[in-house]
C-alpha cells in the first residue's frame, strides 16, 4: 500500500511534490496553529508525544492542519500507519487493512493506525465495517473530515472516538508557514533568489482564509513564475501575486455548518436592526454561491416572524422579493436581496404574531378542545350578531368560550395602532355590559 506521508518506512519526499506537501510538519514543534488542542498542556499533544493514540476524528475546514497532524503522528508513532481516502476507498480496502492489522498484532504485537481521510464520504454500511475492529482495538482509527462529524458519522463510531475540532489558521499562522517555506532550502523555496515583502505575505494570508494549503500553492506559483529559472535576485510584486491568486475563495458550503451558521447570522443581524451586518452575511452567501431563492424564502419567514404587524408592509416587500428573485435571477437578484434585507433590518420589530400562534397551538395540543359556540355555527346564524348592523361596525359577542388571550401587540410601529384599537374594543365591551345591566339598550342580548 502506497505511503502518503514521509514516515520512517517510506522513501524521501519527492522534489516534484507540491510545496504544501513538502512543507508538512515533521514533528509537533514544527506544527503551526490549533493551540486550543495542541498546546503544551493539552491532552491530544500528550497522547501523541507518549504514542498513546486512541481513535480520533479531526474535523475542520480545508488546509487547517488535519492531514498535517496525521503526518506528524505517522512519523512519531511506533504503530504501523496505513492511509486510505474515503473518496476512493472501498470496504474491501478497509477489510484488507484490518486483516493485515490482525496478522501484525498476532505475530509482532505491533498496533496499526488507519488514517481515513475524508471519512464522512463513507456511507453508513462502510462505516459499520470499521466499528467492531475499532472497538476491539484491532485498528486505531484516525479520521479527518471537513464535514460535521455529528451529521455524517455514525453515532456508535463517534462514541468509540475522540472528536477534535480544528479552526481556520490565523493570518499570523499563515505568515509563519510562508516565511518558513521561503527560507527552507531542503523542502521549501530557499534555493530561489527572490525577494518578497511583508505586504505580499499579508495579502496571501488574507485571501487564503485560514487555508495553509491554498496559501502555499499561491506562494509557490508566484515564486516559480517570477524567478523563471533566472539566477539574479527577482523581486515579486504585489500585482504579480494578485494575478497568480486570481479570485479569492470563500469558504462556504451549501448544506452544512457554513450554510446554517451564515444564514443564522444574517437573520440575527436583521432581527438586531443592523443593516450593515446583514449585508455582510448576505454578501458572503452570494459570493459563496448560495441559492438566492433560499435567502429570499428566509426573508419572507423573517418578515412575518420578527416584524409582523409592526410593519405589515414588510411581508409584501419580502414576498415581492421572492417573486422578483425567481423571475430575474442572478447576478441582478443580488440588488433585490440587498434592498429587501435593508428594509427588513430597519423595520420596527415585533414577534407578537409568532408568539400568538405558538401559544394558540400549545393550548390546542394540551387542553381539551372546546366546541364551536352555537351562534357561530351555520345552524345558529339567527343568534349571531352581525357587526355591520351596529354603530362603529362592532358589537361584543363571545367568539371563544375559553378565557384565553394569545395576541399581545407591542408598542412598535403599526402594532401601536393595533394596540390602541384593541384597547378601544375593550372599552366598548365594558360600555355594552353596563348598558345591558341597566336593561336600556333596546338591543338583542349578547350571546
C-alpha positions as CSV (number, residue, x, y, z in Angstrom):
1,X,0.0,0.0,0.0
2,X,1.4,3.3,-1.1
3,X,2.6,5.6,1.7
4,X,1.2,9.1,1.8
5,X,3.5,10.6,4.4
6,X,7.2,10.8,4.9
7,X,7.3,8.1,7.5
8,X,10.4,6.2,8.7
9,X,9.2,3.3,6.5
10,X,8.7,5.5,3.3
11,X,11.1,7.0,0.8
12,X,12.3,10.5,1.0
13,X,9.9,13.2,-0.1
14,X,10.0,13.7,-3.8
15,X,11.1,17.1,-5.1
16,X,8.3,17.3,-7.6
17,X,5.6,17.2,-4.9
18,X,3.6,20.4,-4.2
19,X,5.1,22.8,-1.7
20,X,2.1,22.2,0.6
21,X,3.0,18.5,0.8
22,X,6.8,19.1,1.1
23,X,6.3,21.6,4.0
24,X,4.1,19.4,6.1
25,X,5.5,19.5,9.7
26,X,7.7,16.6,10.6
27,X,7.1,16.9,14.4
28,X,4.9,18.8,16.8
29,X,7.5,21.6,17.3
30,X,7.0,22.4,13.5
31,X,3.2,22.3,13.7
32,X,1.6,25.8,13.4
33,X,-1.8,26.7,14.9
34,X,-4.5,24.8,16.7
35,X,-3.1,25.6,20.1
36,X,-6.5,25.1,21.7
37,X,-6.0,21.3,21.2
38,X,-2.2,21.1,20.8
39,X,-0.9,23.5,23.4
40,X,1.9,22.3,25.7
41,X,-0.6,21.2,28.4
42,X,-3.3,19.8,26.1
43,X,-4.3,16.1,26.2
44,X,-4.0,15.5,22.5
45,X,-0.4,16.7,22.4
46,X,0.5,14.5,25.4
47,X,-1.1,11.4,23.8
48,X,0.9,12.0,20.6
49,X,4.1,12.6,22.5
50,X,3.6,9.4,24.5
51,X,2.5,7.4,21.5
52,X,-0.8,6.5,23.1
53,X,-3.2,7.3,20.3
54,X,-6.9,6.4,20.8
55,X,-9.2,6.5,17.8
56,X,-9.6,10.1,16.8
57,X,-11.7,12.2,14.5
58,X,-10.3,15.5,13.2
59,X,-12.9,18.0,12.0
60,X,-12.3,21.4,10.4
61,X,-12.1,23.4,7.2
62,X,-9.6,22.7,4.4
63,X,-5.9,23.5,5.0
64,X,-6.1,23.9,8.7
65,X,-3.7,21.0,9.6
66,X,-5.8,17.8,9.9
67,X,-3.7,15.9,7.4
68,X,-0.5,17.6,8.6
69,X,-1.1,16.4,12.1
70,X,-1.8,12.9,10.8
71,X,1.7,13.1,9.1
72,X,3.2,14.0,12.5
73,X,1.5,11.0,14.1
74,X,2.8,8.8,11.2
75,X,6.4,9.9,11.9
76,X,6.2,9.7,15.6
77,X,4.2,6.5,16.3
78,X,5.8,3.1,16.6
79,X,2.5,1.6,15.3
80,X,2.2,0.7,11.7
81,X,0.5,3.5,9.7
82,X,-1.9,3.0,6.8
83,X,-3.6,5.7,4.8
84,X,-6.9,5.5,2.9
85,X,-9.0,8.2,1.3
86,X,-12.7,7.6,1.7
87,X,-13.5,9.2,-1.6
88,X,-11.8,6.3,-3.5
89,X,-11.5,3.5,-0.9
90,X,-13.9,0.6,-0.7
91,X,-15.0,-1.8,2.1
92,X,-12.6,-4.3,0.5
93,X,-9.7,-1.9,1.1
94,X,-10.7,-1.4,4.7
95,X,-11.0,-5.2,5.2
96,X,-7.6,-5.7,3.7
97,X,-6.1,-3.2,6.2
98,X,-7.9,-4.9,9.1
99,X,-6.7,-8.4,8.0
100,X,-3.1,-7.1,7.9
101,X,-3.6,-5.4,11.2
102,X,-4.9,-8.6,12.8
103,X,-2.0,-10.6,11.5
104,X,0.5,-8.0,12.5
105,X,-0.9,-7.8,16.0
106,X,-0.7,-11.6,16.5
107,X,2.7,-12.0,15.1
108,X,4.6,-9.0,16.4
109,X,2.2,-7.3,18.8
110,X,2.5,-4.1,16.8
111,X,-0.6,-1.9,16.6
112,X,-2.0,-0.4,13.4
113,X,-3.2,3.1,12.8
114,X,-5.6,3.6,9.9
115,X,-5.8,7.2,8.8
116,X,-9.0,7.6,6.8
117,X,-9.1,10.9,5.0
118,X,-12.5,12.4,4.2
119,X,-14.1,9.8,6.4
120,X,-17.5,11.5,6.0
121,X,-17.7,10.2,2.4
122,X,-18.0,6.7,3.8
123,X,-21.7,5.7,3.9
124,X,-23.4,4.0,6.9
125,X,-22.5,0.5,5.8
126,X,-18.9,1.4,5.1
127,X,-18.6,3.0,8.5
128,X,-20.2,0.0,10.1
129,X,-17.4,-2.2,8.7
130,X,-15.0,-0.3,11.0
131,X,-16.8,-0.4,14.3
132,X,-16.1,-3.9,15.5
133,X,-12.3,-3.7,14.9
134,X,-12.1,-0.1,16.3
135,X,-13.9,-1.2,19.5
136,X,-11.8,-4.4,19.8
137,X,-8.6,-2.4,19.2
138,X,-7.6,-4.3,16.0
139,X,-7.1,-0.9,14.4
140,X,-6.7,2.6,15.8
141,X,-8.8,4.9,13.6
142,X,-7.7,8.5,12.8
143,X,-10.4,10.1,10.6
144,X,-10.3,13.5,9.0
145,X,-13.2,15.4,7.6
146,X,-14.3,18.9,6.5
147,X,-17.9,17.8,7.2
148,X,-19.6,18.0,10.6
149,X,-19.0,14.5,12.0
150,X,-22.1,14.7,14.2
151,X,-24.2,14.8,11.0
152,X,-22.2,12.4,8.8
153,X,-20.5,9.8,11.0
154,X,-22.4,7.1,12.8
155,X,-23.1,7.7,16.4
156,X,-21.6,4.3,17.5
157,X,-18.4,5.1,15.7
158,X,-18.3,8.6,17.2
159,X,-18.8,7.1,20.7
160,X,-15.6,5.0,20.1
161,X,-13.6,8.0,19.1
162,X,-12.4,11.4,20.4
163,X,-13.5,14.3,18.2
164,X,-11.2,17.3,17.9
165,X,-12.4,20.4,16.0
166,X,-9.7,22.3,14.0
167,X,-10.1,26.1,13.4
168,X,-9.1,28.1,10.3
169,X,-5.5,29.3,10.8
170,X,-4.9,32.9,11.7
171,X,-3.2,35.3,9.3
172,X,-0.2,35.2,11.5
173,X,-0.1,31.4,11.4
174,X,-0.2,31.5,7.6
175,X,2.7,34.0,7.5
176,X,4.8,31.8,9.8
177,X,4.3,28.9,7.4
178,X,5.1,31.1,4.3
179,X,8.2,32.5,5.9
180,X,9.4,29.1,6.8
181,X,8.8,27.8,3.3
182,X,10.7,30.8,1.8
183,X,14.0,30.0,3.7
184,X,13.8,26.2,3.8
185,X,16.4,25.0,1.2
186,X,15.6,21.3,1.6
187,X,11.8,21.2,1.4
188,X,10.9,24.8,0.6
189,X,11.8,27.6,-1.7
190,X,15.1,28.6,-0.1
191,X,17.1,27.9,-3.3
192,X,15.2,30.5,-5.3
193,X,16.7,34.0,-5.4
194,X,13.6,36.0,-4.8
195,X,12.6,39.0,-2.6
196,X,9.2,39.1,-1.1
197,X,8.0,41.9,1.2
198,X,5.7,41.5,4.2
199,X,2.9,43.2,2.2
200,X,2.7,40.2,-0.1
201,X,2.7,37.8,2.8
202,X,-0.1,39.7,4.4
203,X,-2.1,39.6,1.1
204,X,-1.7,35.9,0.6
205,X,-2.6,35.2,4.2
206,X,-5.7,37.4,3.9
207,X,-7.1,35.8,0.7
208,X,-6.3,32.3,1.9
209,X,-9.0,32.4,4.6
210,X,-7.0,30.3,7.1
211,X,-6.2,27.6,4.4
212,X,-2.4,26.9,4.6
213,X,-2.6,24.6,1.5
214,X,-4.1,27.4,-0.6
215,X,-1.6,29.9,0.7
216,X,1.4,27.7,-0.1
217,X,0.0,26.9,-3.6
218,X,-0.3,30.6,-4.4
219,X,3.1,31.3,-2.9
220,X,4.8,28.5,-4.8
221,X,3.2,29.5,-8.1
222,X,4.2,33.2,-7.6
223,X,7.8,32.4,-6.8
224,X,8.3,29.8,-9.6
225,X,6.7,32.1,-12.1
226,X,8.6,35.2,-11.0
227,X,12.0,33.5,-10.9
228,X,11.5,31.6,-14.2
229,X,15.0,30.0,-13.8
230,X,16.8,33.3,-13.5
231,X,19.9,33.5,-11.3
232,X,19.7,37.2,-10.4
233,X,17.5,38.3,-7.5
234,X,13.9,38.8,-8.5
235,X,11.5,41.0,-6.6
236,X,8.0,39.6,-6.5
237,X,5.5,42.5,-6.9
238,X,2.0,42.6,-5.2
239,X,0.3,42.9,-8.6
240,X,2.1,39.7,-9.8
241,X,0.8,37.8,-6.8
242,X,-2.7,39.1,-7.3
243,X,-2.6,37.9,-10.9
244,X,-1.4,34.5,-9.8
245,X,-4.0,34.2,-7.0
246,X,-7.0,35.3,-9.2
247,X,-10.3,35.3,-7.3
248,X,-10.5,34.8,-3.6
249,X,-12.2,31.5,-2.5
250,X,-14.9,32.0,0.1
251,X,-15.2,29.0,2.5
252,X,-18.9,28.2,2.2
253,X,-20.9,25.0,2.0
254,X,-24.5,25.0,0.9
255,X,-25.7,22.2,3.1
256,X,-23.6,22.2,6.2
257,X,-22.3,24.4,9.1
258,X,-21.3,27.4,7.0
259,X,-24.7,27.3,5.3
260,X,-26.6,27.2,8.6
261,X,-24.3,29.5,10.6
262,X,-24.2,32.2,7.9
263,X,-28.0,32.3,7.4
264,X,-28.3,32.3,11.2
265,X,-26.0,35.3,11.4
266,X,-27.9,37.0,8.6
267,X,-31.3,36.5,10.3
268,X,-30.0,37.6,13.7
269,X,-28.4,40.7,12.2
270,X,-31.7,41.8,10.6
271,X,-33.5,41.0,13.9
272,X,-31.0,43.2,15.7
273,X,-31.7,46.0,13.2
274,X,-28.1,46.1,11.9
275,X,-28.3,46.5,8.1
276,X,-24.5,46.6,7.7
277,X,-24.0,43.2,9.4
278,X,-27.0,41.8,7.4
279,X,-25.4,43.0,4.1
280,X,-22.1,41.4,5.1
281,X,-23.6,38.0,5.7
282,X,-25.8,38.4,2.6
283,X,-22.7,39.1,0.6
284,X,-20.9,36.1,1.9
285,X,-23.8,33.9,0.9
286,X,-24.0,35.4,-2.6
287,X,-20.2,35.1,-3.2
288,X,-20.3,31.6,-1.7
289,X,-22.9,30.5,-4.3
290,X,-25.9,30.2,-2.0
291,X,-29.3,29.7,-3.8
292,X,-30.8,33.3,-3.8
293,X,-34.3,31.7,-3.7
294,X,-33.4,30.2,-0.3
295,X,-32.3,33.6,1.0
296,X,-35.5,35.2,-0.2
297,X,-37.6,32.5,1.4
298,X,-35.9,33.0,4.7
299,X,-36.6,36.7,4.5
300,X,-40.3,36.0,3.8
301,X,-40.4,34.0,7.1
302,X,-38.5,36.7,8.9
303,X,-40.9,39.4,7.7
304,X,-43.8,37.7,9.5
305,X,-41.9,36.1,12.4
306,X,-39.8,39.1,13.5
307,X,-41.6,42.1,12.1
308,X,-45.2,41.0,11.8
309,X,-47.8,43.7,12.3
310,X,-45.2,46.2,13.5
311,X,-44.9,46.8,9.7
312,X,-47.4,44.8,7.7
313,X,-45.8,46.1,4.5
314,X,-42.7,44.1,5.3
315,X,-44.3,40.8,4.3
316,X,-45.4,42.3,1.0
317,X,-41.8,43.6,0.4
318,X,-40.4,40.1,1.2
319,X,-42.8,38.2,-0.9
320,X,-42.2,40.6,-3.8
321,X,-38.5,40.0,-3.4
322,X,-39.1,36.2,-3.6
323,X,-41.0,36.6,-6.8
324,X,-38.6,39.1,-8.3
325,X,-35.5,36.9,-7.5
326,X,-37.2,33.9,-9.1
327,X,-38.0,36.0,-12.3
328,X,-34.8,38.0,-12.6
329,X,-32.1,35.5,-11.4
330,X,-28.5,36.2,-10.6
331,X,-26.5,38.4,-10.7
332,X,-29.1,41.2,-10.7
333,X,-31.1,39.5,-8.0
334,X,-28.4,40.5,-5.5
335,X,-29.7,44.1,-5.7
336,X,-33.3,43.0,-4.9
337,X,-32.0,40.8,-2.0
338,X,-30.0,43.8,-0.7
339,X,-32.9,46.2,-0.9
340,X,-35.1,43.8,1.0
341,X,-32.6,42.9,3.6
342,X,-32.0,46.6,4.4
343,X,-35.8,47.2,4.6
344,X,-36.3,44.3,7.0
345,X,-33.3,45.2,9.1
346,X,-34.5,48.8,9.5
347,X,-38.2,48.0,10.0
348,X,-39.8,48.1,13.5
349,X,-39.7,44.7,15.1
350,X,-42.4,42.5,16.8
351,X,-42.7,38.8,17.2
352,X,-46.2,39.0,18.6
353,X,-47.7,37.2,15.6
354,X,-45.2,34.3,16.1
355,X,-45.8,34.0,19.9
356,X,-49.5,34.3,19.4
357,X,-49.8,31.3,17.1
358,X,-47.3,29.3,19.2
359,X,-49.4,29.9,22.3
360,X,-52.7,29.0,20.5
361,X,-51.2,25.8,19.1
362,X,-49.8,24.9,22.6
363,X,-53.3,25.4,24.0
364,X,-54.9,23.1,21.3
365,X,-52.3,20.4,22.0
366,X,-52.5,20.4,25.8
367,X,-56.1,21.4,26.7
368,X,-59.5,20.0,25.9
369,X,-60.7,21.4,22.6
370,X,-63.9,23.4,23.1
371,X,-66.9,23.2,20.8
372,X,-67.7,26.0,18.4
373,X,-70.3,28.3,20.1
374,X,-73.8,27.8,18.6
375,X,-74.2,31.4,17.4
376,X,-71.0,31.0,15.3
377,X,-72.2,27.8,13.6
378,X,-74.2,27.7,10.4
379,X,-77.2,26.3,12.2
380,X,-77.1,29.1,14.8
381,X,-77.0,32.1,12.4
382,X,-80.2,33.6,13.9
383,X,-78.4,34.1,17.2
384,X,-75.4,35.6,15.5
385,X,-75.0,39.4,15.9
386,X,-73.8,40.9,12.5
387,X,-71.2,43.6,13.5
388,X,-72.1,45.8,10.4
389,X,-75.6,46.2,11.8
390,X,-74.2,48.1,14.8
391,X,-72.6,51.5,15.3
392,X,-68.9,51.5,14.5
393,X,-69.3,48.1,12.9
394,X,-68.9,46.4,16.2
395,X,-71.0,44.6,18.8
396,X,-69.5,42.4,21.5
397,X,-70.2,38.7,21.5
398,X,-68.4,35.6,22.5
399,X,-66.2,34.2,19.8
400,X,-64.1,32.0,22.1
401,X,-65.7,30.3,25.1
402,X,-62.3,30.0,26.8
403,X,-60.9,32.8,28.9
404,X,-57.7,33.0,26.9
405,X,-55.6,35.7,25.2
406,X,-53.0,34.8,22.7
407,X,-52.1,38.0,20.9
408,X,-50.4,40.8,22.8
409,X,-49.5,43.7,20.4
410,X,-46.3,45.6,21.1
411,X,-45.8,49.3,21.0
412,X,-43.6,49.1,17.9
413,X,-44.7,50.6,14.6
414,X,-48.2,49.8,13.3
415,X,-48.8,47.5,16.2
416,X,-49.1,50.5,18.4
417,X,-52.2,51.4,16.4
418,X,-53.5,47.8,16.7
419,X,-53.0,48.0,20.5
420,X,-54.9,51.3,20.6
421,X,-57.7,49.7,18.5
422,X,-57.9,46.6,20.8
423,X,-58.0,48.9,23.9
424,X,-60.8,50.8,22.2
425,X,-62.7,47.5,21.7
426,X,-62.2,46.6,25.4
427,X,-63.8,50.0,26.3
428,X,-66.7,49.3,24.0
429,X,-67.3,45.9,25.6
430,X,-67.5,47.5,29.1
431,X,-69.9,50.1,27.8
432,X,-72.2,47.4,26.3
433,X,-72.0,45.4,29.6
434,X,-73.1,48.5,31.6
435,X,-76.0,49.2,29.3
436,X,-77.1,45.6,29.3
437,X,-77.0,45.6,33.1
438,X,-79.3,48.6,33.1
439,X,-81.6,46.9,30.6
440,X,-82.0,50.0,28.4
441,X,-80.1,49.1,25.3
442,X,-83.1,48.1,23.2
443,X,-80.8,45.6,21.5
444,X,-80.5,41.8,21.4
445,X,-78.8,40.2,24.3
446,X,-75.1,39.4,23.7
447,X,-74.6,35.6,23.1
